[in-house]
Amino acid sequence: MDENSRWIEQARARGLDGPLRVALDVLEPLGPLGAQVLWAAQPALEAFGLGGAAAHLASALEEPHGVEQLRRRLDGEGEA
């Protein structure tokens, strides 16, 4: 299981898939700007154990189909 799948699976297990979907909906139109906000917030989010998730979400926002791939993983598609 890769790192993206791991944090998404943890979010699903904690019942955070709904809020994560909302975050994706809000951040996707911002694309690279949203990614930069997450990169800047990452050190603070580390204190809450969310730094890795923020980094992966920021990376997804920078990639052309990254958010779409995260949504598929969140829906349980494409899991090995």
PDB file with SEQRES, HELIX, SHEET and CRYST1 records, atoms N, CA, C and O in Angstrom:
SEQRES   1 A   80  MET ASP GLU ASN SER ARG TRP ILE GLU GLN ALA ARG ALA          
SEQRES   2 A   80  ARG GLY LEU ASP GLY PRO LEU ARG VAL ALA LEU ASP VAL          
SEQRES   3 A   80  LEU GLU PRO LEU GLY PRO LEU GLY ALA GLN VAL LEU TRP          
SEQRES   4 A   80  ALA ALA GLN PRO ALA LEU GLU ALA PHE GLY LEU GLY GLY          
SEQRES   5 A   80  ALA ALA ALA HIS LEU ALA SER ALA LEU GLU GLU PRO HIS          
SEQRES   6 A   80  GLY VAL GLU GLN LEU ARG ARG ARG LEU ASP GLY GLU GLY          
SEQRES   7 A   80  GLU ALA                                                      
HELIX    1 AA1 GLU A    3  ALA A   13  1                                  11    
HELIX    2 AA2 ASP A   17  LEU A   27  1                                  11    
HELIX    3 AA3 GLU A   28  LEU A   30  5                                   3    
HELIX    4 AA4 PRO A   32  GLU A   46  1                                  15    
HELIX    5 AA5 GLY A   51  GLU A   62  1                                  12    
HELIX    6 AA6 GLY A   66  LEU A   74  1                                   9    
CRYST1    1.000    1.000    1.000  90.00  90.00  90.00 P 1           1          
ATOM      1  N   MET A   1       0.855  -1.180   0.000  1.00  0.00           N  
ATOM      2  CA  MET A   1       0.000   0.000   0.000  1.00  0.00           C  
ATOM      3  C   MET A   1       0.898   1.239   0.000  1.00  0.00           C  
ATOM      4  O   MET A   1       1.792   1.367   0.836  1.00  0.00           O  
ATOM      5  N   ASP A   2       0.652   2.142  -0.938  1.00  0.00           N  
ATOM      6  CA  ASP A   2       1.480   3.340  -0.997  1.00  0.00           C  
ATOM      7  C   ASP A   2       1.011   4.368   0.033  1.00  0.00           C  
ATOM      8  O   ASP A   2      -0.032   4.200   0.666  1.00  0.00           O  
ATOM      9  N   GLU A   3       1.787   5.418   0.188  1.00  0.00           N  
ATOM     10  CA  GLU A   3       1.522   6.425   1.227  1.00  0.00           C  
ATOM     11  C   GLU A   3       0.175   7.119   1.017  1.00  0.00           C  
ATOM     12  O   GLU A   3      -0.539   7.370   1.988  1.00  0.00           O  
ATOM     13  N   ASN A   4      -0.189   7.438  -0.242  1.00  0.00           N  
ATOM     14  CA  ASN A   4      -1.491   8.062  -0.495  1.00  0.00           C  
ATOM     15  C   ASN A   4      -2.622   7.161  -0.031  1.00  0.00           C  
ATOM     16  O   ASN A   4      -3.559   7.621   0.622  1.00  0.00           O  
ATOM     17  N   SER A   5      -2.540   5.890  -0.362  1.00  0.00           N  
ATOM     18  CA  SER A   5      -3.582   4.951   0.031  1.00  0.00           C  
ATOM     19  C   SER A   5      -3.647   4.807   1.546  1.00  0.00           C  
ATOM     20  O   SER A   5      -4.734   4.667   2.106  1.00  0.00           O  
ATOM     21  N   ARG A   6      -2.521   4.839   2.202  1.00  0.00           N  
ATOM     22  CA  ARG A   6      -2.481   4.665   3.654  1.00  0.00           C  
ATOM     23  C   ARG A   6      -3.229   5.786   4.372  1.00  0.00           C  
ATOM     24  O   ARG A   6      -4.074   5.513   5.226  1.00  0.00           O  
ATOM     25  N   TRP A   7      -2.933   7.036   4.042  1.00  0.00           N  
ATOM     26  CA  TRP A   7      -3.605   8.116   4.775  1.00  0.00           C  
ATOM     27  C   TRP A   7      -5.067   8.226   4.391  1.00  0.00           C  
ATOM     28  O   TRP A   7      -5.890   8.632   5.212  1.00  0.00           O  
ATOM     29  N   ILE A   8      -5.408   7.871   3.153  1.00  0.00           N  
ATOM     30  CA  ILE A   8      -6.815   7.886   2.756  1.00  0.00           C  
ATOM     31  C   ILE A   8      -7.566   6.787   3.494  1.00  0.00           C  
ATOM     32  O   ILE A   8      -8.685   7.007   3.958  1.00  0.00           O  
ATOM     33  N   GLU A   9      -6.963   5.606   3.608  1.00  0.00           N  
ATOM     34  CA  GLU A   9      -7.592   4.508   4.339  1.00  0.00           C  
ATOM     35  C   GLU A   9      -7.780   4.883   5.814  1.00  0.00           C  
ATOM     36  O   GLU A   9      -8.806   4.557   6.411  1.00  0.00           O  
ATOM     37  N   GLN A  10      -6.804   5.560   6.395  1.00  0.00           N  
ATOM     38  CA  GLN A  10      -6.939   6.010   7.785  1.00  0.00           C  
ATOM     39  C   GLN A  10      -8.068   7.023   7.924  1.00  0.00           C  
ATOM     40  O   GLN A  10      -8.824   6.980   8.895  1.00  0.00           O  
ATOM     41  N   ALA A  11      -8.186   7.923   6.976  1.00  0.00           N  
ATOM     42  CA  ALA A  11      -9.276   8.907   7.007  1.00  0.00           C  
ATOM     43  C   ALA A  11     -10.626   8.209   6.899  1.00  0.00           C  
ATOM     44  O   ALA A  11     -11.564   8.557   7.617  1.00  0.00           O  
ATOM     45  N   ARG A  12     -10.729   7.235   6.014  1.00  0.00           N  
ATOM     46  CA  ARG A  12     -11.984   6.484   5.864  1.00  0.00           C  
ATOM     47  C   ARG A  12     -12.309   5.735   7.142  1.00  0.00           C  
ATOM     48  O   ARG A  12     -13.466   5.712   7.563  1.00  0.00           O  
ATOM     49  N   ALA A  13     -11.309   5.120   7.772  1.00  0.00           N  
ATOM     50  CA  ALA A  13     -11.528   4.357   8.998  1.00  0.00           C  
ATOM     51  C   ALA A  13     -12.004   5.243  10.145  1.00  0.00           C  
ATOM     52  O   ALA A  13     -12.729   4.783  11.027  1.00  0.00           O  
ATOM     53  N   ARG A  14     -11.604   6.496  10.136  1.00  0.00           N  
ATOM     54  CA  ARG A  14     -11.995   7.443  11.187  1.00  0.00           C  
ATOM     55  C   ARG A  14     -13.278   8.193  10.851  1.00  0.00           C  
ATOM     56  O   ARG A  14     -13.709   9.064  11.607  1.00  0.00           O  
ATOM     57  N   GLY A  15     -13.884   7.857   9.723  1.00  0.00           N  
ATOM     58  CA  GLY A  15     -15.117   8.521   9.328  1.00  0.00           C  
ATOM     59  C   GLY A  15     -14.907   9.920   8.787  1.00  0.00           C  
ATOM     60  O   GLY A  15     -15.824  10.741   8.803  1.00  0.00           O  
ATOM     61  N   LEU A  16     -13.700  10.198   8.307  1.00  0.00           N  
ATOM     62  CA  LEU A  16     -13.379  11.531   7.802  1.00  0.00           C  
ATOM     63  C   LEU A  16     -13.480  11.626   6.287  1.00  0.00           C  
ATOM     64  O   LEU A  16     -13.023  12.602   5.693  1.00  0.00           O  
ATOM     65  N   ASP A  17     -14.078  10.613   5.656  1.00  0.00           N  
ATOM     66  CA  ASP A  17     -14.173  10.658   4.207  1.00  0.00           C  
ATOM     67  C   ASP A  17     -15.080  11.794   3.740  1.00  0.00           C  
ATOM     68  O   ASP A  17     -14.813  12.394   2.699  1.00  0.00           O  
ATOM     69  N   GLY A  18     -16.140  12.105   4.479  1.00  0.00           N  
ATOM     70  CA  GLY A  18     -17.018  13.229   4.123  1.00  0.00           C  
ATOM     71  C   GLY A  18     -16.283  14.560   4.158  1.00  0.00           C  
ATOM     72  O   GLY A  18     -16.291  15.292   3.169  1.00  0.00           O  
ATOM     73  N   PRO A  19     -15.639  14.891   5.294  1.00  0.00           N  
ATOM     74  CA  PRO A  19     -14.876  16.142   5.329  1.00  0.00           C  
ATOM     75  C   PRO A  19     -13.745  16.195   4.303  1.00  0.00           C  
ATOM     76  O   PRO A  19     -13.428  17.263   3.780  1.00  0.00           O  
ATOM     77  N   LEU A  20     -13.145  15.053   4.019  1.00  0.00           N  
ATOM     78  CA  LEU A  20     -12.079  15.027   3.016  1.00  0.00           C  
ATOM     79  C   LEU A  20     -12.641  15.323   1.631  1.00  0.00           C  
ATOM     80  O   LEU A  20     -12.007  16.019   0.837  1.00  0.00           O  
ATOM     81  N   ARG A  21     -13.822  14.802   1.340  1.00  0.00           N  
ATOM     82  CA  ARG A  21     -14.468  15.102   0.056  1.00  0.00           C  
ATOM     83  C   ARG A  21     -14.755  16.603  -0.069  1.00  0.00           C  
ATOM     84  O   ARG A  21     -14.551  17.200  -1.126  1.00  0.00           O  
ATOM     85  N   VAL A  22     -15.233  17.200   1.031  1.00  0.00           N  
ATOM     86  CA  VAL A  22     -15.499  18.645   1.024  1.00  0.00           C  
ATOM     87  C   VAL A  22     -14.201  19.411   0.805  1.00  0.00           C  
ATOM     88  O   VAL A  22     -14.169  20.368   0.031  1.00  0.00           O  
ATOM     89  N   ALA A  23     -13.133  18.998   1.481  1.00  0.00           N  
ATOM     90  CA  ALA A  23     -11.838  19.668   1.307  1.00  0.00           C  
ATOM     91  C   ALA A  23     -11.375  19.569  -0.145  1.00  0.00           C  
ATOM     92  O   ALA A  23     -10.849  20.535  -0.698  1.00  0.00           O  
ATOM     93  N   LEU A  24     -11.569  18.406  -0.761  1.00  0.00           N  
ATOM     94  CA  LEU A  24     -11.186  18.256  -2.170  1.00  0.00           C  
ATOM     95  C   LEU A  24     -12.019  19.173  -3.059  1.00  0.00           C  
ATOM     96  O   LEU A  24     -11.497  19.787  -3.989  1.00  0.00           O  
ATOM     97  N   ASP A  25     -13.318  19.263  -2.769  1.00  0.00           N  
ATOM     98  CA  ASP A  25     -14.189  20.139  -3.561  1.00  0.00           C  
ATOM     99  C   ASP A  25     -13.775  21.599  -3.434  1.00  0.00           C  
ATOM    100  O   ASP A  25     -13.809  22.347  -4.412  1.00  0.00           O  
ATOM    101  N   VAL A  26     -13.385  22.002  -2.231  1.00  0.00           N  
ATOM    102  CA  VAL A  26     -12.999  23.391  -1.990  1.00  0.00           C  
ATOM    103  C   VAL A  26     -11.628  23.698  -2.589  1.00  0.00           C  
ATOM    104  O   VAL A  26     -11.443  24.749  -3.204  1.00  0.00           O  
ATOM    105  N   LEU A  27     -10.683  22.805  -2.418  1.00  0.00           N  
ATOM    106  CA  LEU A  27      -9.313  23.073  -2.831  1.00  0.00           C  
ATOM    107  C   LEU A  27      -9.046  22.828  -4.310  1.00  0.00           C  
ATOM    108  O   LEU A  27      -8.143  23.441  -4.880  1.00  0.00           O  
ATOM    109  N   GLU A  28      -9.819  21.940  -4.946  1.00  0.00           N  
ATOM    110  CA  GLU A  28      -9.533  21.601  -6.343  1.00  0.00           C  
ATOM    111  C   GLU A  28      -9.530  22.814  -7.271  1.00  0.00           C  
ATOM    112  O   GLU A  28      -8.609  22.940  -8.079  1.00  0.00           O  
ATOM    113  N   PRO A  29     -10.524  23.722  -7.194  1.00  0.00           N  
ATOM    114  CA  PRO A  29     -10.488  24.867  -8.117  1.00  0.00           C  
ATOM    115  C   PRO A  29      -9.277  25.783  -7.891  1.00  0.00           C  
ATOM    116  O   PRO A  29      -8.855  26.499  -8.800  1.00  0.00           O  
ATOM    117  N   LEU A  30      -8.736  25.755  -6.700  1.00  0.00           N  
ATOM    118  CA  LEU A  30      -7.590  26.600  -6.389  1.00  0.00           C  
ATOM    119  C   LEU A  30      -6.285  26.031  -6.943  1.00  0.00           C  
ATOM    120  O   LEU A  30      -5.306  26.754  -7.125  1.00  0.00           O  
ATOM    121  N   GLY A  31      -6.291  24.719  -7.208  1.00  0.00           N  
ATOM    122  CA  GLY A  31      -5.130  24.056  -7.797  1.00  0.00           C  
ATOM    123  C   GLY A  31      -3.817  24.402  -7.130  1.00  0.00           C  
ATOM    124  O   GLY A  31      -3.655  24.182  -5.930  1.00  0.00           O  
ATOM    125  N   PRO A  32      -2.879  24.940  -7.888  1.00  0.00           N  
ATOM    126  CA  PRO A  32      -1.554  25.231  -7.344  1.00  0.00           C  
ATOM    127  C   PRO A  32      -1.564  26.230  -6.186  1.00  0.00           C  
ATOM    128  O   PRO A  32      -0.714  26.150  -5.300  1.00  0.00           O  
ATOM    129  N   LEU A  33      -2.510  27.166  -6.181  1.00  0.00           N  
ATOM    130  CA  LEU A  33      -2.584  28.108  -5.059  1.00  0.00           C  
ATOM    131  C   LEU A  33      -2.948  27.372  -3.771  1.00  0.00           C  
ATOM    132  O   LEU A  33      -2.353  27.608  -2.720  1.00  0.00           O  
ATOM    133  N   GLY A  34      -3.929  26.480  -3.866  1.00  0.00           N  
ATOM    134  CA  GLY A  34      -4.299  25.669  -2.700  1.00  0.00           C  
ATOM    135  C   GLY A  34      -3.147  24.795  -2.242  1.00  0.00           C  
ATOM    136  O   GLY A  34      -2.949  24.590  -1.045  1.00  0.00           O  
ATOM    137  N   ALA A  35      -2.382  24.278  -3.206  1.00  0.00           N  
ATOM    138  CA  ALA A  35      -1.217  23.464  -2.862  1.00  0.00           C  
ATOM    139  C   ALA A  35      -0.196  24.283  -2.078  1.00  0.00           C  
ATOM    140  O   ALA A  35       0.379  23.799  -1.103  1.00  0.00           O  
ATOM    141  N   GLN A  36       0.023  25.507  -2.498  1.00  0.00           N  
ATOM    142  CA  GLN A  36       0.992  26.359  -1.790  1.00  0.00           C  
ATOM    143  C   GLN A  36       0.526  26.679  -0.370  1.00  0.00           C  
ATOM    144  O   GLN A  36       1.335  26.750   0.554  1.00  0.00           O  
ATOM    145  N   VAL A  37      -0.774  26.869  -0.205  1.00  0.00           N  
ATOM    146  CA  VAL A  37      -1.319  27.103   1.140  1.00  0.00           C  
ATOM    147  C   VAL A  37      -1.058  25.881   2.021  1.00  0.00           C  
ATOM    148  O   VAL A  37      -0.659  26.013   3.178  1.00  0.00           O  
ATOM    149  N   LEU A  38      -1.287  24.694   1.462  1.00  0.00           N  
ATOM    150  CA  LEU A  38      -1.033  23.475   2.231  1.00  0.00           C  
ATOM    151  C   LEU A  38       0.446  23.289   2.537  1.00  0.00           C  
ATOM    152  O   LEU A  38       0.799  22.885   3.645  1.00  0.00           O  
ATOM    153  N   TRP A  39       1.320  23.578   1.568  1.00  0.00           N  
ATOM    154  CA  TRP A  39       2.764  23.474   1.829  1.00  0.00           C  
ATOM    155  C   TRP A  39       3.161  24.420   2.961  1.00  0.00           C  
ATOM    156  O   TRP A  39       3.971  24.062   3.816  1.00  0.00           O  
ATOM    157  N   ALA A  40       2.589  25.632   2.967  1.00  0.00           N  
ATOM    158  CA  ALA A  40       2.914  26.601   4.018  1.00  0.00           C  
ATOM    159  C   ALA A  40       2.373  26.157   5.380  1.00  0.00           C  
ATOM    160  O   ALA A  40       2.994  26.411   6.412  1.00  0.00           O  
ATOM    161  N   ALA A  41       1.220  25.498   5.376  1.00  0.00           N  
ATOM    162  CA  ALA A  41       0.596  25.071   6.633  1.00  0.00           C  
ATOM    163  C   ALA A  41       1.151  23.740   7.137  1.00  0.00           C  
ATOM    164  O   ALA A  41       0.914  23.365   8.285  1.00  0.00           O  
ATOM    165  N   GLN A  42       1.879  23.033   6.295  1.00  0.00           N  
ATOM    166  CA  GLN A  42       2.345  21.696   6.655  1.00  0.00           C  
ATOM    167  C   GLN A  42       3.104  21.643   7.981  1.00  0.00           C  
ATOM    168  O   GLN A  42       2.825  20.753   8.784  1.00  0.00           O  
ATOM    169  N   PRO A  43       4.045  22.543   8.253  1.00  0.00           N  
ATOM    170  CA  PRO A  43       4.749  22.455   9.551  1.00  0.00           C  
ATOM    171  C   PRO A  43       3.799  22.556  10.748  1.00  0.00           C  
ATOM    172  O   PRO A  43       3.978  21.845  11.737  1.00  0.00           O  
ATOM    173  N   ALA A  44       2.813  23.412  10.670  1.00  0.00           N  
ATOM    174  CA  ALA A  44       1.849  23.530  11.765  1.00  0.00           C  
ATOM    175  C   ALA A  44       0.976  22.284  11.855  1.00  0.00           C  
ATOM    176  O   ALA A  44       0.636  21.839  12.952  1.00  0.00           O  
ATOM    177  N   LEU A  45       0.618  21.727  10.718  1.00  0.00           N  
ATOM    178  CA  LEU A  45      -0.223  20.534  10.704  1.00  0.00           C  
ATOM    179  C   LEU A  45       0.511  19.315  11.230  1.00  0.00           C  
ATOM    180  O   LEU A  45      -0.121  18.366  11.694  1.00  0.00           O  
ATOM    181  N   GLU A  46       1.845  19.325  11.164  1.00  0.00           N  
ATOM    182  CA  GLU A  46       2.649  18.232  11.730  1.00  0.00           C  
ATOM    183  C   GLU A  46       2.351  18.049  13.211  1.00  0.00           C  
ATOM    184  O   GLU A  46       2.370  16.925  13.712  1.00  0.00           O  
ATOM    185  N   ALA A  47       2.079  19.129  13.907  1.00  0.00           N  
ATOM    186  CA  ALA A  47       1.788  19.053  15.338  1.00  0.00           C  
ATOM    187  C   ALA A  47       0.541  18.224  15.616  1.00  0.00           C  
ATOM    188  O   ALA A  47       0.389  17.673  16.706  1.00  0.00           O  
ATOM    189  N   PHE A  48      -0.350  18.136  14.632  1.00  0.00           N  
ATOM    190  CA  PHE A  48      -1.584  17.370  14.777  1.00  0.00           C  
ATOM    191  C   PHE A  48      -1.515  16.029  14.050  1.00  0.00           C  
ATOM    192  O   PHE A  48      -2.512  15.314  13.954  1.00  0.00           O  
ATOM    193  N   GLY A  49      -0.329  15.696  13.539  1.00  0.00           N  
ATOM    194  CA  GLY A  49      -0.154  14.448  12.817  1.00  0.00           C  
ATOM    195  C   GLY A  49      -0.723  14.473  11.412  1.00  0.00           C  
ATOM    196  O   GLY A  49      -0.948  13.420  10.815  1.00  0.00           O  
ATOM    197  N   LEU A  50      -0.958  15.667  10.874  1.00  0.00           N  
ATOM    198  CA  LEU A  50      -1.569  15.806   9.554  1.00  0.00           C  
ATOM    199  C   LEU A  50      -0.600  16.308   8.489  1.00  0.00           C  
ATOM    200  O   LEU A  50      -1.007  16.585   7.361  1.00  0.00           O  
ATOM    201  N   GLY A  51       0.654  16.425   8.835  1.00  0.00           N  
ATOM    202  CA  GLY A  51       1.635  16.957   7.889  1.00  0.00           C  
ATOM    203  C   GLY A  51       1.784  16.100   6.650  1.00  0.00           C  
ATOM    204  O   GLY A  51       1.865  16.623   5.538  1.00  0.00           O  
ATOM    205  N   GLY A  52       1.820  14.785   6.829  1.00  0.00           N  
ATOM    206  CA  GLY A  52       1.956  13.884   5.685  1.00  0.00           C  
ATOM    207  C   GLY A  52       0.753  13.953   4.763  1.00  0.00           C  
ATOM    208  O   GLY A  52       0.901  13.978   3.541  1.00  0.00           O  
ATOM    209  N   ALA A  53      -0.438  13.985   5.346  1.00  0.00           N  
ATOM    210  CA  ALA A  53      -1.657  14.083   4.546  1.00  0.00           C  
ATOM    211  C   ALA A  53      -1.689  15.399   3.783  1.00  0.00           C  
ATOM    212  O   ALA A  53      -2.082  15.436   2.617  1.00  0.00           O  
ATOM    213  N   ALA A  54      -1.277  16.476   4.439  1.00  0.00           N  
ATOM    214  CA  ALA A  54      -1.250  17.785   3.774  1.00  0.00           C  
ATOM    215  C   ALA A  54      -0.274  17.776   2.604  1.00  0.00           C  
ATOM    216  O   ALA A  54      -0.553  18.351   1.552  1.00  0.00           O  
ATOM    217  N   ALA A  55       0.855  17.133   2.785  1.00  0.00           N  
ATOM    218  CA  ALA A  55       1.848  17.059   1.703  1.00  0.00           C  
ATOM    219  C   ALA A  55       1.304  16.271   0.514  1.00  0.00           C  
ATOM    220  O   ALA A  55       1.497  16.668  -0.635  1.00  0.00           O  
ATOM    221  N   HIS A  56       0.625  15.158   0.786  1.00  0.00           N  
ATOM    222  CA  HIS A  56       0.073  14.357  -0.310  1.00  0.00           C  
ATOM    223  C   HIS A  56      -1.075  15.082  -1.010  1.00  0.00           C  
ATOM    224  O   HIS A  56      -1.216  14.997  -2.230  1.00  0.00           O  
ATOM    225  N   LEU A  57      -1.885  15.787  -0.242  1.00  0.00           N  
ATOM    226  CA  LEU A  57      -2.967  16.559  -0.847  1.00  0.00           C  
ATOM    227  C   LEU A  57      -2.406  17.703  -1.685  1.00  0.00           C  
ATOM    228  O   LEU A  57      -2.910  17.981  -2.773  1.00  0.00           O  
ATOM    229  N   ALA A  58      -1.371  18.363  -1.189  1.00  0.00           N  
ATOM    230  CA  ALA A  58      -0.729  19.441  -1.944  1.00  0.00           C  
ATOM    231  C   ALA A  58      -0.145  18.908  -3.250  1.00  0.00           C  
ATOM    232  O   ALA A  58      -0.274  19.543  -4.297  1.00  0.00           O  
ATOM    233  N   SER A  59       0.492  17.751  -3.188  1.00  0.00           N  
ATOM    234  CA  SER A  59       1.040  17.140  -4.404  1.00  0.00           C  
ATOM    235  C   SER A  59      -0.060  16.822  -5.407  1.00  0.00           C  
ATOM    236  O   SER A  59       0.103  17.026  -6.610  1.00  0.00           O  
ATOM    237  N   ALA A  60      -1.179  16.321  -4.900  1.00  0.00           N  
ATOM    238  CA  ALA A  60      -2.306  15.994  -5.783  1.00  0.00           C  
ATOM    239  C   ALA A  60      -2.858  17.244  -6.450  1.00  0.00           C  
ATOM    240  O   ALA A  60      -3.237  17.205  -7.621  1.00  0.00           O  
ATOM    241  N   LEU A  61      -2.908  18.345  -5.723  1.00  0.00           N  
ATOM    242  CA  LEU A  61      -3.413  19.590  -6.296  1.00  0.00           C  
ATOM    243  C   LEU A  61      -2.499  20.120  -7.390  1.00  0.00           C  
ATOM    244  O   LEU A  61      -2.950  20.831  -8.288  1.00  0.00           O  
ATOM    245  N   GLU A  62      -1.232  19.782  -7.321  1.00  0.00           N  
ATOM    246  CA  GLU A  62      -0.274  20.248  -8.324  1.00  0.00           C  
ATOM    247  C   GLU A  62      -0.278  19.392  -9.584  1.00  0.00           C  
ATOM    248  O   GLU A  62       0.223  19.822 -10.623  1.00  0.00           O  
ATOM    249  N   GLU A  63      -0.834  18.190  -9.506  1.00  0.00           N  
ATOM    250  CA  GLU A  63      -0.865  17.286 -10.655  1.00  0.00           C  
ATOM    251  C   GLU A  63      -2.177  17.460 -11.417  1.00  0.00           C  
ATOM    252  O   GLU A  63      -3.212  17.726 -10.807  1.00  0.00           O  
ATOM    253  N   PRO A  64      -2.145  17.312 -12.748  1.00  0.00           N  
ATOM    254  CA  PRO A  64      -3.353  17.533 -13.548  1.00  0.00           C  
ATOM    255  C   PRO A  64      -4.565  16.698 -13.125  1.00  0.00           C  
ATOM    256  O   PRO A  64      -5.673  17.232 -13.066  1.00  0.00           O  
ATOM    257  N   HIS A  65      -4.389  15.407 -12.830  1.00  0.00           N  
ATOM    258  CA  HIS A  65      -5.518  14.557 -12.454  1.00  0.00           C  
ATOM    259  C   HIS A  65      -5.370  14.035 -11.032  1.00  0.00           C  
ATOM    260  O   HIS A  65      -5.952  13.008 -10.680  1.00  0.00           O  
ATOM    261  N   GLY A  66      -4.605  14.730 -10.228  1.00  0.00           N  
ATOM    262  CA  GLY A  66      -4.320  14.272  -8.874  1.00  0.00           C  
ATOM    263  C   GLY A  66      -5.535  14.196  -7.983  1.00  0.00           C  
ATOM    264  O   GLY A  66      -5.692  13.222  -7.247  1.00  0.00           O  
ATOM    265  N   VAL A  67      -6.405  15.198  -8.024  1.00  0.00           N  
ATOM    266  CA  VAL A  67      -7.593  15.203  -7.168  1.00  0.00           C  
ATOM    267  C   VAL A  67      -8.547  14.090  -7.600  1.00  0.00           C  
ATOM    268  O   VAL A  67      -9.168  13.435  -6.762  1.00  0.00           O  
ATOM    269  N   GLU A  68      -8.658  13.883  -8.900  1.00  0.00           N  
ATOM    270  CA  GLU A  68      -9.505  12.802  -9.414  1.00  0.00           C  
ATOM    271  C   GLU A  68      -9.007  11.451  -8.898  1.00  0.00           C  
ATOM    272  O   GLU A  68      -9.809  10.600  -8.512  1.00  0.00           O  
ATOM    273  N   GLN A  69      -7.696  11.255  -8.892  1.00  0.00           N  
ATOM    274  CA  GLN A  69      -7.126  10.007  -8.388  1.00  0.00           C  
ATOM    275  C   GLN A  69      -7.400   9.854  -6.895  1.00  0.00           C  
ATOM    276  O   GLN A  69      -7.718   8.757  -6.437  1.00  0.00           O  
ATOM    277  N   LEU A  70      -7.282  10.941  -6.132  1.00  0.00           N  
ATOM    278  CA  LEU A  70      -7.582  10.868  -4.704  1.00  0.00           C  
ATOM    279  C   LEU A  70      -9.045  10.511  -4.473  1.00  0.00           C  
ATOM    280  O   LEU A  70      -9.357   9.714  -3.588  1.00  0.00           O  
ATOM    281  N   ARG A  71      -9.941  11.094  -5.261  1.00  0.00           N  
ATOM    282  CA  ARG A  71     -11.369  10.773  -5.120  1.00  0.00           C  
ATOM    283  C   ARG A  71     -11.627   9.290  -5.387  1.00  0.00           C  
ATOM    284  O   ARG A  71     -12.398   8.654  -4.668  1.00  0.00           O  
ATOM    285  N   ARG A  72     -10.983   8.737  -6.423  1.00  0.00           N  
ATOM    286  CA  ARG A  72     -11.156   7.310  -6.723  1.00  0.00           C  
ATOM    287  C   ARG A  72     -10.659   6.455  -5.562  1.00  0.00           C  
ATOM    288  O   ARG A  72     -11.303   5.474  -5.192  1.00  0.00           O  
ATOM    289  N   ARG A  73      -9.526   6.822  -4.992  1.00  0.00           N  
ATOM    290  CA  ARG A  73      -9.004   6.068  -3.836  1.00  0.00           C  
ATOM    291  C   ARG A  73      -9.931   6.213  -2.643  1.00  0.00           C  
ATOM    292  O   ARG A  73     -10.147   5.254  -1.902  1.00  0.00           O  
ATOM    293  N   LEU A  74     -10.476   7.390  -2.453  1.00  0.00           N  
ATOM    294  CA  LEU A  74     -11.391   7.620  -1.345  1.00  0.00           C  
ATOM    295  C   LEU A  74     -12.656   6.789  -1.509  1.00  0.00           C  
ATOM    296  O   LEU A  74     -13.242   6.343  -0.522  1.00  0.00           O  
ATOM    297  N   ASP A  75     -13.072   6.582  -2.741  1.00  0.00           N  
ATOM    298  CA  ASP A  75     -14.261   5.759  -3.027  1.00  0.00           C  
ATOM    299  C   ASP A  75     -13.940   4.267  -3.021  1.00  0.00           C  
ATOM    300  O   ASP A  75     -14.832   3.438  -3.201  1.00  0.00           O  
ATOM    301  N   GLY A  76     -12.663   3.922  -2.814  1.00  0.00           N  
ATOM    302  CA  GLY A  76     -12.272   2.524  -2.749  1.00  0.00           C  
ATOM    303  C   GLY A  76     -11.942   1.921  -4.099  1.00  0.00           C  
ATOM    304  O   GLY A  76     -11.740   0.712  -4.209  1.00  0.00           O  
ATOM    305  N   GLU A  77     -11.885   2.757  -5.129  1.00  0.00           N  
ATOM    306  CA  GLU A  77     -11.540   2.269  -6.468  1.00  0.00           C  
ATOM    307  C   GLU A  77     -10.032   2.267  -6.633  1.00  0.00           C  
ATOM    308  O   GLU A  77      -9.335   3.086  -6.033  1.00  0.00           O  
ATOM    309  N   GLY A  78      -9.541   1.372  -7.423  1.00  0.00           N  
ATOM    310  CA  GLY A  78      -8.115   1.345  -7.741  1.00  0.00           C  
ATOM    311  C   GLY A  78      -7.249   0.820  -6.610  1.00  0.00           C  
ATOM    312  O   GLY A  78      -6.035   1.021  -6.609  1.00  0.00           O  
ATOM    313  N   GLU A  79      -7.872   0.143  -5.640  1.00  0.00           N  
ATOM    314  CA  GLU A  79      -7.088  -0.427  -4.549  1.00  0.00           C  
ATOM    315  C   GLU A  79      -6.571  -1.781  -4.954  1.00  0.00           C  
ATOM    316  O   GLU A  79      -7.247  -2.554  -5.633  1.00  0.00           O  
ATOM    317  N   ALA A  80      -5.355  -2.052  -4.522  1.00  0.00           N  
ATOM    318  CA  ALA A  80      -4.775  -3.357  -4.856  1.00  0.00           C  
ATOM    319  C   ALA A  80      -5.032  -4.350  -3.749  1.00  0.00           C  
ATOM    320  O   ALA A  80      -4.619  -5.505  -3.848  1.00  0.00           O  
TER     321      ALA A  80                                                      
END                                                                             
